[in-house]
Each structure stands twice: as structure tokens, then as C-alpha cells.
Amino acid sequence: MAEDDADIRCAGGRAPDPLVPGGWLEMREYGEEPVDFVIVGTGAGGAPLAARLAEAGFSVVAMDAGPFWRPLEDFASDESHQSKLFWTDDRIVDGDDPIVLGSNNSGKSVGGSTVHFAMVSLRFRPDHFRSRSLLGYGADWPIDWREMWDYYREVERVLHISGPVSYPWGPKRPRYPLRAHPLNAAADYLARGAEALGIDWAETPIATLSAPIGKAHPCVYRGFCVTGCSTNAKQSALVTWIPRALRAGAEVRDRAMVGRIETGPNGLATGVHYHRGGQWRFQRARAVIVAGYAIETPRLLLASATADQPDGLANSSGLVGRNLMIQLNQAAWGQVDDEVRSYKGPPSLAVSEHWNYRDEGKDYHGGWSYMSQGPLPVTWAKTLAGGRGLWGRELLDEMERANHSVGLKMVGEALPNAANRVTLADETDQYGLRIPRVTHSYSDNERAMMRHATRFMEDSLKATGARETWREMGDTCHLGGTARMGFDRTTSVVDADCRSWDVPNLWICDGSVFPTVGGVNPSLTIQAIACRTADRIVAMSRQGAL
Amino acid sequence: MRGRSLALPLVRILLRIARPASREARAATFFTGGAAVLAGSVLADSATEHYRGSFRNPAMVLPLLSASASLIINGGGGSFSRKTADVVHVAAGAVGLGGLGFHAWNVGRQTGGYRLGNLLYKAPLGAPGALVLTGLLGAIAGALRESRAGAVVPRLVTGRAAGAVVAFGLAGTVAEAGLLHFRGAFHNPAMWLPVSIPPLTALSLARDVARAIPSPATPYLLAMTATLGLAGAAFHAWGVSRNMGGWRNWRQNLLAGPPIPAPPSFTGLAIAGFGALLLLKGRTHG
């Protein structure tokens, strides 16, 4: 390999072709002349926007703090090495239940955390877009579910989602572009448990190819999905939207850390200050889109405070950084006689959304889904040591039985709570930027959901004959909510189009705009919102409303 | 090796057709040729797939043995005794039927039973049927060789029987290709070909059997189907190359990619179809 992991790769009129070892794609470069849009972050929010806006003819520069990988040559089958995909910069976590940050809730790569996401691509339950009005909790989204349904469809096509032919929950949906993958043994245990308990289950709609598409190979069931897919079967933003953006004339700047959004005397954004190649630079832009996810997005907005906007940019509502939501990620595990080898294949091949769609029988608000699991060895050892308290001989003995361990894990809806928030600490990081402080505590609602979900999942495992079942209570996954969208400027940071109420040429488009997080993994919804935002920007541009 | 097992019977067929012989003898050659190609396809396909399944059940070796015997008998073109040949044809039928039953049982006992996911990924329900077809075509060829040359009634009966077997076999193979190509989401437009041309061939042949008069379209459709079977193998070889590591990683990708030996079963059936046409055509002026 000629290049080092630490190199800036997007330069000299070219960017890496993520689908070809040593390959390059031509890239247009804008210098630091004003562009129509500078996009901060190239994950599930930023990458679709870069592609769609460039295709609409706008000049676009998309920046990411992380490197630009070619998975076929840069990724190893090694959990420790692959932690290079995570955002492990300093943060301060506090509150009653501090969040563990860095792996399943962050990403520092071109493509963002989709480079190592679990690929689970579920749609929100339609009612969850209006949970306040229909179900009495959380907040309503300012977008109608039917409109989202169309954008979900677009994203499912772009990502070539492999999914079941008939999906048991929710309104009828069109057929997934590719067929579901075969179930691995871990998924079979979910299916058997669900059948024994009399509830529906399905093959998980998942963003990894079950047939070759273009230069991407089909999934080889290697199982290293959440540490980065070296096959390129995983339909990350890196291998889908980013090449599309480059072909449409967008410029991607890797290893470019944006530290501040600059505003002019009229209060409008004029560009971003970013750190790249050892120095601070300034990119001028007619509009700025922030897509840094639920910690970096509010961090950047708060760090961009001005004399006119002393509490942070776009923060007249005081809600920037507030209502941080995690998703519950508790699990139940057990031992079985069969050799399960749950790490083979994508980790979550079977799903039940039963408790997303059923409201009766709950002593809490919100929904949750649960999926089969496939932890890799280091992760499993950490789970046993941290989640179960095993150490020494006990831990070694349990690791010996790993091939017979089987588990189910939830993705559960945490409710928005203004006290859970991102603020700026006084300490600074390697760029000299103030470190985010992430404050998080569970409410009784989350605890009730955890209790119900872990009991249910444990029952499901027992129904398949699993023994020595136990519950892992500590984990969280996915973030959202720190720059929520809404119906008016006092109760939200952005409108339905992800446009800031306060700064008309500032847009925020990632998981932080979620008013509620629902009981499904967020990446599909983030990309759907990004596509909608792109369409709205194009429409407003045509009407002269930008 | 796989290439040779397919090429040999084809060469024999061409040699025999060139030689002047009775209509029955020529038809029999088509049937044995078709049966040999089919046997070769079954042998290579079940060998790969059952190897992939680690021969977990000892019975999984049976189709390999049976298809090998059928390949030898049919490829050997009458150099074996009728009795030996009959044993092999009957064995092929029995192993094939047993396989159909076993595959059906195997799918049925999976979680969710006969739900689509199991039909797509577990033991293919129709595949052992190819071995039954091999046995039937071989047996028809044997019966033909015994029959008196020029006898109008047996010619019509065997022509119709063989035509029905081929039409039915084509329909089954189309179903199998359709199911598995659906599994691949028809990601390459060429994947529609085996569910477009062979069904027409099967229909045309079935109509010929019903009317006892070959239509002029059938030979063309049979020729296209035979060609498609070989083209399919080439397409599948290309499909193997699209898996991670391509042909360099052949040991894994031959198992993971589309089955190269499967499409030539269309070729085998189409060759046998020509035999059926020959008999139907000759029923009045043989």
C-alpha cells in the first residue's frame, strides 16, 4: 500500500475510488472560492445531500474530519485495528447514566458511522412521526409519514436493501430491491423464539448486498460488519453516495475538521473555519449544512456563538444540544447445545418489530425492536467482563463456550428530555477546540422499557431451549435529538426542511434533528430526511427562496 | 474435467446423427445424449452443492454415484447390456425421487417451514428431479432400441411420452431457475432469459405432444434452449468472478457464486426434445 492511513487523499483533482484497490476518481476542486454549499460531515446526513445537491447543479464542498478509506485494502479482520473507524477524540461524559461513546455511536471517516454501521435499515412506524398527538408522548415530527415513505423508498433503492418479500408490520411497502440474506444460526434462534411466543418475525431489511451490484461484491458473510466491511457489500455512504457526489462534481475534503461557522454582520453564515494539513483554513460558502451527528453538530453550533448569538448559532430556542436521546441497546443472552457461531454473517439477520407496533401490555411509552446478535470475540469478551462481571478463569471458561452463546438485543426508543444534553467543556482537544460534555440520565420510562424488553427477550431465548440466560443491562446505541426539527422557532432548532429558524442559510441535517428516535436504527431515516432536504433546497432555489 | 464430461456425449451424438440409421436409433441417440448431458449436470451440481453441505447426511453421496453411473451408461452409447442400463436408469429414478422427498422433508423441518426464505436457501426442492428425468430419458432410449424399426404405434407412443417428459422437465427447470434468479433479484437482465425462452419451448413441445404433430417453431426453440444452457454456464462463470476475490478465490466462489453446472440441464433436455420431435415427425411416414 503506497498510502499511509494518515494521508490526506482527496487532493490534486482526484479522490480515492472506494471500490477499487488503489483506484482514483476524478474530483472537481473549488479552492477556497465561495461555493453554494459547504457540508460539514459526510455520513448518513451529509453524503446524500452532497450527491443530490451536486447533481442538481450546485457547487458543493463536503468536509469530513476522518480519512477516506478504500475498504478492500484498508480494512483488516481485526477488531482492535478497526477502531480507527470510531470517533475517539476526548469527550466528557456525565449525568446519572453516562454514555459510553466511541464505537457504536460515532464514526470518523468519509462516510461517517455508516462505514461501520450494522446496516439494519428499518422504517419508522408511521404513528411514531406523531407520537405526541397519537400516542401521548414525545414530540410530533413536522413531516408526514407518507412523504417519508417515498423517501425511504428512494434510499432503499440507492442502498439496494436486501429484505423480506413480505414485511409483517406497518402499511404495505414496495418490494425491497434485493432478496433477504439466508438466516444464520443466531437469527434462527430469534425466529424460533418468536414462533414459540406467537409473534411475528422477519428477515431484517439490511444494507448489504445479496447480489453483485456494479463494482461491489455480494456479502461473503465474514461477520466483521460493525468493524468495517472489507468486501464493499455494505452499502455505506462511502461506497454509495460519495462516489455519486464526486461524479456529480462535488469536492470531498478528507481529514478536514470544521471548528467554527463564520457569520457576517447580517447574521448569515459566510463559511467555515476548518483544520486540514496542519493549519486552519477558511472555506467561503453561500450556505452551510451541518451534518456532524448528535454530538458534533451541537458542539459546532455552540462553538460558533457570536456577539449577536451569544448562546450559540441558531440557538434562539435554547434547544441546541438539548433533548439528546440514545437508543436502548439491552440484551438477553443464553447458552445452547448447538454450535451457533453467531459471529458468522451480518449480526442482525432477523428482527421482530412486534413491540414497535403494539402499544398494549406496556407500562411505558415508546417502541422497541429486537434483533439477533453476532458479537466478535473482543466485543464478546468486553460484554462478559463489563456486562456480566466475569473475570479471570471464569471469563476464559465462558469465552471457550462462545460458539454456543446466543443473544437478542433491543433497539429501544428513549424519550426526549431537555436535561440530557451536549454542552461545551472548558478543556480543549488536539485542534484547540472546546471538548463536548455529554450529560445523560435515564428516566423511569426507559427503565420500564428495559425491564420489559429484557424479560421478553429472555423468554424468547428460553422458549428455544437456551439455558443460563442472563441480561446485559448497560449498553446504548445511536444518538439523536440535539437540534430538533419542529413546527415553530420557539420549540425547535430547524423547520421540516432542516433549515435553521434563526440563520436562513444554515441547515442541519443528521440524526440531531430527530424530535423522537423511534424504536428502529436511525440511518435509513437520516438518509431519507437528507433526500427530502435536498429536494426542498432545489425547490426553494427554483422559487428564489434560498 | 467438467467440460469434458459435457463435451463427450455431444461429440457422440453428432457422430451418430451423421451415420445413416433408423429413426428409432437416431431418436434413441438424442435421448441418451440428452440423458448424458443431464447426468453430467446433476453430477457436477450435486457434487458442488453437497460438498458445500459437507455431505452431512451420508445419503448426499447417492446422487453423485447415480449420476456418474448414468453418465457412463448414457455416454457409453449402448455398449452396456440392457439389463445393466435398466438398473442404472431405475436407480437414477429412485435416487431422484428419494432426493425430492428428502429435500422436501428438509425444507419442511426448518424454522418457518415452507416460507420463502427456506425455499430460496435450503435444499432446492426441484433439483433432484433432474436425476428422475435422466433415468426416464435413458429408459426411453433403451425401450426404443428394443422396439421394431418402423412400428408406427410405439413410435407415436414413445414420441409423445418422451416429449411430455422433456416438456415437463423444462417446466420444472424453469421453475428452479426462476426461483433462484428471483433470489438474485434478477440483478442482471440476462437472468430473465431462462424464464423466457424455455417456457415457450416447453409449451410448444407440449402442444406438439398433444396434437401429435411437430410445429415448425419447436426445433428453433429447442435449439435456442440448448444454446441458452451453455450460455448460462458461461454467465454463471462470470457471476462467480463477481464475488470477492473472483476466480483467484475459486475454491470459495465456486460454492458461493451461481452454480456453473446447473444451466446445461436445459441443454440436455433440449437435446432429448429433438429426439421426441424425430419420433413425432416420423409417426406417419416412417
Interface residues (C-beta under 8 A of the other chain):
Chain A: P164 V165 P177 L178 R179 A180 P182 L183 D188 A191 R192 E195 E203 S210 A211 P212 I213 H217 P218 V220 T231 A233
Chain B: T111 G112 L116 G117 L120 Y121 F182 R183 G184 A185 H187 G239 R242 N243 M244 Q252 A256
